[in-house]
Amino acid sequence: MVDGAKQTDMPTSPLASNGSYYKVDVSCTSSKTKGLWDYNAWRLNLDYIESNSKCTLTFTSSMSKTDYDKYIQAGIALRRNTYRGKDITSYYNGTKVNGRDLYGQISNGTFDDIYVGDYFTGTTGIIWLIADIDNYLNQGDTSLTKHHATIIPAGYLEKASMNKTDTSEGGYAGSTMVKTTLNTILTNKITPDFKNHILSYSNYLTNEIDKDSSNMYGSTHLGASSNWSWINRQVDLMSEVNVFGTTIWSSSGYDIGLDNRQYAIFQLKPEFISQDLFGNRYWYWLKAVTSASGFAYVGSNGDAGSELSASNTDGGIRPRFLID
């Protein structure tokens, strides 16, 4: 029903056509069948479908844009707080929802049919996960105003040390990981899949340590981050908070900065903390200094680790970056 009259076709989404702002009500003859209209993807979602149950969609064009936008915002919140785990490679390859492909859905800020935990395979064969949605919006000393999705690989991309020697001198920003390794990964593995859709933004990173300061080890090891700076970044390792939702071995508050919230993917699917989509388990580096000689990491058992030294070359690299 469209404005009181039966129609063969559903109205087109105003997100795609700039048409009327419809309020959509769903009623089904079965008391068990539940229908919900998805305003962002502009489609019907049904649960508990029973044989011979009929559903009526009633479109009413009396809604204001202000009220309509509330439904869109509710849909975005739902996408950030719902794990779906759908393969959306078709969107990455150009298939459109409401006239927008993957990048259009993100940059528009509607995230039409993108949920946390959805994944896609890039042209290089790497599987990428949607880890969060707009979670750095309006953050930083230079405010990040672009809508974005936070992306992580389903597993680690390669293995390397944090530093060539067992030191955390210079903090995370001064590490070989930041100065060399991540730049190489950005050039060889991330840019080929995302090209100019990788966002640059200002991040808060440690750049100095005090070798004599106490840390989470207590008295057994010394050394803690003692200074920081705002640095323009495209790719970084995650913090303990991004993964676990809290600090565990991070040596000081300088290790956290903007990375002070757990990514939605790890809250909704905690098994992804230490495994990929296929159940393979691995350990990988985090960006936090833990002592004068080491950095934090995620253990293959899902534990928070700190005992390994910075020169360990078996550490997986599982970076995060933002796309629009």
C-alpha positions in Angstrom: 0.0 0.0 0.0 1.4 3.4 -1.0 -0.4 6.4 0.4 -3.6 4.3 0.7 -3.5 2.6 -2.7 -2.4 -0.8 -3.7 0.7 -0.8 -5.9 2.6 -3.5 -7.9 6.0 -2.0 -7.1 7.5 -0.6 -4.0 8.6 3.1 -4.0 12.2 3.9 -4.6 14.4 4.8 -1.6 14.7 8.6 -1.2 18.4 7.9 -0.5 18.7 6.9 -4.1 16.1 9.0 -5.9 15.5 12.1 -3.7 11.9 11.1 -3.7 9.3 11.1 -0.9 10.3 10.3 2.7 8.1 7.3 3.4 7.3 5.9 6.7 7.0 2.1 6.3 4.8 -0.1 8.5 4.9 -3.9 8.3 2.0 -6.1 9.5 1.8 -9.9 9.0 -1.1 -12.3 9.4 0.9 -14.7 11.5 1.5 -13.6 15.1 5.0 -15.3 15.0 6.2 -13.6 11.8 8.0 -10.4 12.6 8.7 -7.8 9.9 11.0 -4.8 10.1 11.8 -2.3 7.4 15.5 -1.5 6.9 15.5 2.2 5.8 19.2 2.2 5.1 19.2 -0.8 2.7 15.6 -0.1 1.7 14.3 -3.6 2.1 12.2 -5.9 4.2 13.7 -8.1 6.9 11.5 -11.0 8.2 11.9 -13.4 11.1 9.9 -16.6 11.9 8.3 -16.9 8.5 5.3 -19.4 8.5 3.6 -21.1 5.6 0.7 -19.0 4.2 1.6 -16.0 6.2 1.0 -12.7 4.4 2.6 -9.4 5.1 1.4 -5.9 4.1 3.8 -3.1 3.6 2.3 0.3 4.1 4.2 3.3 2.7 3.1 6.7 3.9 4.8 9.8 2.4 3.9 12.2 5.2 7.3 11.9 7.0 9.6 14.9 7.3 13.3 14.6 6.4 14.2 15.3 10.0 12.1 12.3 11.2 13.3 10.2 8.3 17.0 10.9 9.2 16.2 9.5 12.7 15.4 6.1 11.2 18.6 6.3 9.1 20.7 7.1 12.2 19.0 4.2 14.1 20.0 1.9 11.2 23.6 3.0 11.5 23.6 2.3 15.2 22.1 -1.1 14.6 24.8 -1.9 12.0 27.6 -1.0 14.5 26.0 -3.1 17.2 25.0 -6.2 15.2 27.3 -8.9 13.9 26.2 -10.3 10.5 29.4 -11.8 9.0 28.2 -11.4 5.3 30.6 -11.6 2.4 30.2 -8.1 0.8 32.9 -8.6 -1.9 30.3 -7.7 -4.5 30.0 -4.2 -3.0 33.8 -3.9 -3.1 33.6 -4.9 -6.8 31.0 -2.3 -7.6 27.5 -3.8 -6.9 25.3 -1.0 -5.6 22.7 -0.5 -2.9 20.7 2.7 -3.3 23.0 3.7 -6.1 26.2 3.3 -4.0 29.0 0.8 -4.0 31.1 -0.1 -0.8 32.9 3.3 -0.8 29.7 5.2 -1.6 27.8 3.6 1.3 30.7 4.6 3.7 31.4 8.1 2.5 27.7 9.0 2.4 27.5 8.1 6.1 24.4 5.8 5.7 26.3 2.5 5.6 23.3 1.2 3.6 24.0 -2.5 3.8 27.3 -2.7 5.8 27.5 -4.3 9.2 30.3 -4.9 11.7 31.9 -8.3 10.9 31.1 -8.2 7.2 34.1 -9.0 5.1 35.4 -8.9 1.5 38.3 -10.2 -0.5 40.5 -7.6 -2.1 42.2 -7.8 -5.5 45.4 -9.1 -3.7 43.4 -12.0 -2.2 43.5 -10.7 1.3 40.3 -11.0 3.3 39.4 -7.7 5.1 37.0 -7.3 8.0 34.7 -4.3 8.9 36.0 -3.8 12.5 33.9 -0.7 13.3 31.9 2.1 11.9 32.6 5.9 12.3 34.4 5.1 15.6 37.0 7.9 15.1 34.5 10.5 13.8 35.3 14.0 15.1 38.4 12.8 17.0 41.9 14.1 16.9 43.6 17.5 17.3 42.5 18.0 13.7 39.0 16.7 13.7 38.3 13.7 11.5 35.0 14.7 9.8 34.8 12.1 7.1 32.6 9.1 7.6 34.7 5.9 7.6 34.9 2.2 8.3 37.8 0.8 10.4 39.3 -2.1 8.5 41.5 -5.0 9.8 42.7 -8.1 8.0 41.0 -11.4 9.0 44.4 -12.7 10.1 48.0 -11.3 10.2 49.6 -10.1 7.0 53.1 -11.1 7.7 55.6 -11.5 10.6 58.2 -9.1 11.8 59.8 -7.7 15.0 58.9 -4.4 16.6 62.6 -3.3 16.7 65.8 -4.9 15.5 67.1 -5.0 19.1 65.4 -5.6 22.4 64.4 -2.0 23.1 61.3 0.2 23.1 63.4 3.4 23.0 61.6 6.1 21.0 58.2 4.5 22.0 55.9 3.1 19.4 56.4 6.1 17.0 60.2 5.5 17.1 60.0 1.7 16.4 61.1 -0.1 13.2 57.5 -1.2 12.9 56.3 2.3 12.4 59.3 3.7 10.5 59.7 0.9 8.1 57.5 -2.2 8.3 54.1 -0.6 8.3 55.0 1.7 5.5 56.0 -1.3 3.4 52.8 -3.1 4.2 50.8 0.1 3.3 52.6 0.2 -0.1 52.5 -3.5 -1.0 49.4 -4.9 0.6 46.9 -2.2 1.6 47.2 0.5 -1.2 46.8 -2.0 -4.0 43.4 -3.0 -2.6 42.1 0.4 -1.5 44.1 3.0 -3.5 42.9 6.5 -2.7 40.2 5.4 -0.2 42.7 5.1 2.7 42.1 8.0 5.1 45.0 10.1 6.6 44.2 11.3 10.0 46.0 12.7 13.1 46.8 10.1 15.8 48.3 10.3 19.3 51.4 8.1 19.5 54.2 7.5 22.1 57.6 8.9 21.1 59.7 8.5 24.3 60.2 6.2 27.2 61.6 6.5 30.7 63.7 3.4 31.3 63.5 3.8 35.1 59.7 4.2 35.4 57.6 1.4 36.9 54.9 -0.2 34.8 52.4 -3.0 35.0 55.2 -5.5 35.7 55.7 -4.0 39.2 59.3 -4.2 40.3 60.4 -7.1 38.0 60.9 -4.9 34.9 61.2 -1.2 34.4 60.4 1.2 31.5 57.3 3.1 30.5 56.1 5.5 27.8 56.7 9.1 29.0 55.8 11.3 26.0 53.7 11.5 22.9 53.0 13.6 19.8 50.2 14.0 17.2 51.3 12.4 14.0 49.5 12.1 10.7 48.9 8.4 10.0 47.3 6.0 7.5 48.0 2.7 9.2 48.9 1.6 12.7 48.8 -1.4 15.0 45.9 -1.6 17.5 46.0 -0.8 21.2 45.1 -3.1 24.0 41.9 -1.2 24.5 40.9 -1.6 20.8 41.2 -5.4 21.2 40.4 -6.2 24.8 38.4 -3.2 25.9 40.8 -2.3 28.7 44.5 -1.8 29.5 46.4 -4.8 30.8 50.2 -4.5 30.2 50.3 -1.0 28.6 53.0 0.9 30.5 51.1 4.3 30.8 48.2 6.3 29.5 50.5 7.6 26.7 50.1 4.2 25.0 46.4 4.6 24.5 45.6 8.1 23.0 42.7 8.0 20.6 42.6 4.2 20.7 40.6 4.3 23.9 37.5 2.3 22.8 37.1 -1.4 22.0 36.4 -2.1 18.3 32.8 -3.4 17.9 34.0 -6.6 16.1 35.9 -7.8 19.2 33.0 -7.0 21.5 30.5 -8.8 19.3 32.7 -11.7 18.2 35.5 -12.0 20.8 36.8 -15.2 19.1 38.2 -13.0 16.4 40.6 -11.5 18.9 43.0 -14.4 18.2 41.7 -16.3 15.2 40.6 -15.7 11.6 37.4 -16.6 9.8 38.6 -20.1 9.4 39.5 -20.8 13.0 43.2 -20.5 12.6 44.9 -19.1 15.8 47.9 -16.8 15.9 49.6 -14.1 17.9 50.3 -10.5 16.8 51.8 -7.2 18.0 50.0 -4.3 19.6 51.3 -0.8 19.8 51.7 -0.4 23.5 55.1 -0.2 25.3 55.3 -2.7 28.2 58.9 -2.2 29.4 62.2 -0.8 28.3 62.7 -3.9 26.1 59.2 -5.0 25.0 55.8 -4.3 23.5 52.3 -5.7 24.1 50.8 -8.5 22.0 47.7 -10.7 21.6 48.5 -14.3 22.4 47.3 -17.2 20.2 45.2 -18.3 23.2 43.4 -15.0 23.2 45.5 -13.8 26.2 47.1 -10.4 26.6 50.9 -10.9 26.4 54.0 -8.8 27.3 56.9 -11.2 28.0 58.4 -11.3 24.5 61.1 -8.8 23.5 60.9 -6.3 20.8 63.3 -8.1 18.5 61.1 -11.3 18.3 60.5 -11.8 14.5 57.6 -14.3 14.9 55.1 -11.6 15.8 52.2 -11.3 13.4 51.3 -7.9 12.0 47.5 -7.2 12.0 47.2 -3.4 11.3 44.1 -1.2 11.2 43.3 1.6 8.9 40.3 3.7 7.9 38.6 3.9 4.5 35.9 6.2 3.1 
